[in-house]
Amino acid sequence: MDSELKSLRIDRSRKSQSEPSAWATRWIITGVLIFVLLGAGRYVYGMLNAATEVDVTRLSAPVTGGASEGSVVLNATGYIVAAHKIQVASKVLGRVAWIGVDKGDKVREGQVIARLEDDEYKAQLQQARGRLQALEAKLKELQAGSRPEEVDRSNAELEDAKADLANAKVNLERNQKLAAEGVVAKQALDDAKARYDRAIAKVNGLQKSYELVKIGPRQEQIDAVRGEIVEARGSVSFFESQLNNTIIRAPVTGTVLEREVEKGEFVTTSFVGERGAKGYVVSLADLNDLEAELDISQNDFGKLGPKQKAIITTDAYPDRKYEGVIDEISPEANRQKATVQVKVKVLNPDEYLRPEMNANVSFVDEAKKQTSAAPAKPVIYVPTSAVRDGAVFVIADGKAVKRVVKTGPASAQGLRIEDGLYGGEDLIVNPPADLKDGDKVRRKQG
């Protein structure tokens, strides 16, 4: 019994099989650490990219003194865009052999701007023209009918067959008499009869051929060749157009905004890969046909109407003013931005205006005219805390936009802004010290 009890003793020196191995423990710890690091990284990224809450006020633009065409009812910011931007593409596939324009060049309608390699298209056109010439020659042959020499040859063949028929008939009659007298075997009579029948069939066939040669080809044959000629002419026209399309011309008079291809690159008319063939050659726009593209808040949209006049300025040239008129109002609003897109046509553009410039647009109401003789000028007051290092921040598309301003004397109404603001902007009243141009911001609730 003692020996049996000793055999049941647990060996503490051996490691339990249920305990995890060191390798498994290391992997578990590594996975937990990775999970924690990912969560911390996501939290830090969210904190760094979170929108900063700021106090915002809508600036008004009261007008003092002066007669003008109308009073300002709304100020908005946007961008100058080309009314019609064209991406000039090729109608055929090919490798660029020559390109004659660069970014910023002015081109005329119909001017050659690029050429593609055309060796294959020339060969295809030559094949189509050769087939057309062959079919036209065949049609002339059919229309002319059989030549006299062909008629004479057919007649000679018919006469020769008739002579063979006469000889076969005489031979058949002779063998019939001899067979009746028992001089020749029946086999000789059968051979003579078969020769005679073949001669008759040959004469009949050659007689019909002779008549067809005299009549000439059928009208259906002529019509069929005429149809093939029409098809061949279509092929020639198609390949001529393909060859002409290797020369790429400017569709309108304008300015080259972008040059997309270089000599040796491939241009396609179908799928365009990221690093493969190019889908278009250049982009053009008429810089005498410009618009200011704006996103108007739905709260202010009711202040505007079709063909309403406006004054347009840019940050680059704030002293230059351009007349404008509402040319297009989007038929639907933007749900995410709570805005409606409006395009204002620039009536007097010049070389200073460029697409993608910032645009400041002041909409005027002609019904509210000023009465004094001096020109109207907007007077804007902002809180002193809003100005920092000669600049203020306004909100546009959920981002802080820095505006350099020229300030005047302070008063009970606040700090007077002489230049840089137009009224209607959403001003950040007390910008944080670390706020930078382009940072995401959002209004404080309440």
Residue pairs with C-beta under 8 A, 6 or more apart in sequence:
20 28
49 440
50 440
51 398
51 440
51 441
51 442
52 400
52 432
52 435
52 439
52 440
52 441
52 442
53 441
53 442
53 443
53 444
54 393
54 395
54 400
54 428
54 429
54 430
54 431
54 432
54 435
54 441
54 442
54 443
54 444
55 428
55 429
55 430
55 443
55 444
56 395
56 426
56 427
56 428
56 429
56 443
56 444
57 383
57 426
57 427
57 429
58 424
58 425
58 426
58 427
59 75
59 380
59 382
59 421
59 423
59 424
59 425
59 426
59 427
60 380
60 423
60 424
61 72
61 75
61 362
61 378
61 379
61 380
61 422
61 423
61 424
62 378
62 379
63 71
63 72
63 370
63 376
63 377
63 378
63 379
64 376
64 377
64 379
65 370
65 372
65 374
65 376
65 377
66 370
66 372
66 373
66 374
66 375
66 376
66 377
67 369
67 370
67 371
67 372
67 373
67 374
67 375
67 376
68 364
68 369
68 370
68 375
68 376
69 309
69 364
69 366
69 369
70 309
70 364
70 365
70 366
70 367
70 368
70 369
71 364
71 365
71 368
71 369
71 370
71 376
72 362
72 363
72 364
72 378
72 422
72 423
72 424
73 303
73 304
73 363
73 364
73 365
73 368
74 296
74 300
74 303
74 304
74 362
74 363
74 424
75 360
75 361
75 362
75 363
75 422
75 423
75 424
75 425
76 294
76 295
76 296
76 300
76 342
76 360
76 361
76 363
76 424
77 294
77 358
77 359
77 360
77 361
77 394
77 396
77 401
77 425
78 292
78 293
78 294
78 295
78 358
78 359
78 361
79 292
79 293
79 356
79 357
79 358
79 359
80 290
80 291
80 292
80 293
80 314
80 346
80 353
80 354
80 355
80 356
80 357
80 358
80 359
81 290
81 291
81 292
81 293
81 343
81 355
81 356
82 257
82 285
82 286
82 287
82 289
82 290
82 291
82 355
83 286
83 289
83 290
83 291
83 327
83 343
83 345
84 252
84 285
84 286
84 289
85 257
85 283
85 284
85 285
85 355
86 251
86 252
86 254
86 283
86 284
86 285
87 279
87 280
87 282
87 283
88 113
88 248
88 250
88 251
88 280
88 281
88 282
88 283
88 284
89 267
89 269
89 279
89 280
89 281
90 114
90 116
90 245
90 248
90 267
90 268
90 269
90 280
90 281
91 245
91 269
92 116
92 121
92 242
92 245
92 246
92 269
93 266
93 267
93 268
93 269
93 277
94 116
94 117
94 118
94 246
94 266
94 267
95 116
95 117
95 264
95 265
95 266
95 267
96 114
96 115
96 116
96 117
96 261
96 262
96 263
96 264
96 265
96 266
96 267
96 281
97 115
97 116
97 117
97 118
97 263
98 114
98 115
98 263
99 113
99 114
99 115
99 259
99 261
99 262
99 263
99 281
100 112
100 113
100 114
101 107
101 113
101 114
101 256
101 259
101 282
102 256
102 259
103 256
103 257
103 258
103 259
104 255
104 256
105 255
105 256
106 253
106 254
106 255
106 256
107 113
107 250
107 253
107 254
107 255
107 256
107 284
108 250
108 253
109 250
109 251
109 252
109 253
110 249
110 250
111 249
111 250
112 247
112 248
112 249
113 248
113 249
113 250
113 256
113 281
113 282
114 248
114 261
114 281
114 282
115 246
115 247
115 248
116 246
116 247
116 248
116 267
117 246
118 243
118 246
121 239
121 242
121 243
121 246
122 243
124 239
124 242
125 236
125 239
125 240
125 242
125 243
128 232
128 235
128 236
128 238
128 239
129 236
131 232
131 235
132 229
132 232
132 233
132 235
132 236
135 225
135 228
135 229
135 232
136 229
138 225
139 222
139 225
139 226
139 229
142 216
142 217
142 221
142 222
142 225
143 222
145 215
145 216
145 217
146 213
146 214
146 216
150 213
151 210
151 213
151 214
154 206
154 209
154 210
154 213
154 214
155 210
157 206
157 209
157 210
158 203
158 206
158 207
158 209
158 210
161 199
161 202
161 203
161 206
162 203
164 199
164 202
165 196
165 199
165 200
165 202
165 203
167 199
168 192
168 195
168 196
168 198
168 199
169 196
169 199
171 192
171 195
171 196
172 192
172 193
172 195
172 196
174 192
175 184
175 188
175 189
175 192
176 189
176 192
178 184
178 188
179 185
179 186
179 188
179 189
248 281
250 284
251 284
252 284
252 286
253 286
254 284
254 285
254 286
254 287
255 284
255 285
255 286
255 287
256 282
256 283
256 284
257 282
257 283
257 284
257 285
257 355
258 282
258 283
259 281
259 282
260 278
260 280
260 281
260 282
260 283
261 267
261 278
261 281
261 282
265 277
265 278
266 276
266 277
266 278
267 277
267 278
267 279
267 280
267 281
268 276
268 277
268 278
268 279
272 278
272 279
285 355
287 349
287 351
287 353
287 354
287 355
288 349
289 349
290 345
290 346
290 349
290 353
290 355
291 327
291 328
291 343
291 344
291 345
291 346
292 310
292 312
292 324
292 343
292 344
292 346
292 359
292 361
293 341
293 342
293 343
293 359
294 341
294 342
294 343
294 344
294 359
294 361
295 334
295 337
295 339
295 340
295 341
295 342
295 397
296 304
296 339
296 340
296 341
296 342
297 338
297 339
298 333
298 338
298 339
298 340
300 424
301 340
303 363
304 326
304 329
304 342
304 363
305 326
306 326
306 329
307 325
307 326
308 325
308 326
308 363
308 364
308 365
309 323
309 324
309 325
309 363
309 364
309 366
310 323
310 324
310 325
310 326
310 344
310 361
310 362
310 363
310 364
311 321
311 322
311 323
311 324
311 361
311 362
311 364
312 321
312 322
312 323
312 324
312 344
312 346
312 359
312 360
312 361
313 320
313 321
313 322
313 359
313 360
313 362
313 422
314 320
314 352
314 353
314 357
314 358
314 359
314 360
315 357
315 358
315 360
316 352
316 357
316 358
317 352
318 419
318 420
320 350
320 352
322 346
322 347
322 348
322 349
322 353
323 346
323 347
323 348
324 344
324 345
324 346
324 347
324 361
325 344
325 345
325 347
326 342
326 343
326 344
326 345
326 363
327 343
327 344
327 345
328 342
328 343
329 340
329 341
329 342
329 343
330 340
330 341
330 342
333 339
333 340
334 340
334 341
337 397
344 361
346 353
360 422
362 378
362 422
362 423
362 424
370 376
378 422
378 423
379 416
380 416
380 417
380 421
380 422
380 423
381 411
381 413
381 414
381 415
381 416
381 417
382 392
382 414
382 415
382 417
382 421
382 427
383 414
383 415
383 429
383 430
384 410
384 414
384 415
385 429
385 430
386 392
386 393
386 415
386 427
386 428
386 429
386 430
386 431
387 405
387 407
387 415
388 431
390 404
390 405
390 407
391 402
391 403
391 404
391 405
392 402
392 403
392 405
392 420
392 421
392 427
392 428
392 431
393 400
393 401
393 402
393 403
393 427
393 428
393 431
393 435
393 437
394 400
394 401
394 403
394 421
394 425
394 426
394 427
394 428
395 401
395 425
395 426
395 428
395 441
395 443
396 426
398 440
398 441
398 442
399 438
399 439
399 440
399 441
400 428
400 431
400 435
400 436
400 437
400 438
400 439
400 440
400 441
401 437
401 438
402 436
402 437
403 420
403 421
403 425
404 420
405 417
405 418
405 419
405 420
405 421
406 417
406 418
406 419
406 420
407 415
407 416
407 417
407 418
408 415
408 416
408 417
408 418
409 416
410 416
421 427
428 435
428 441
435 441
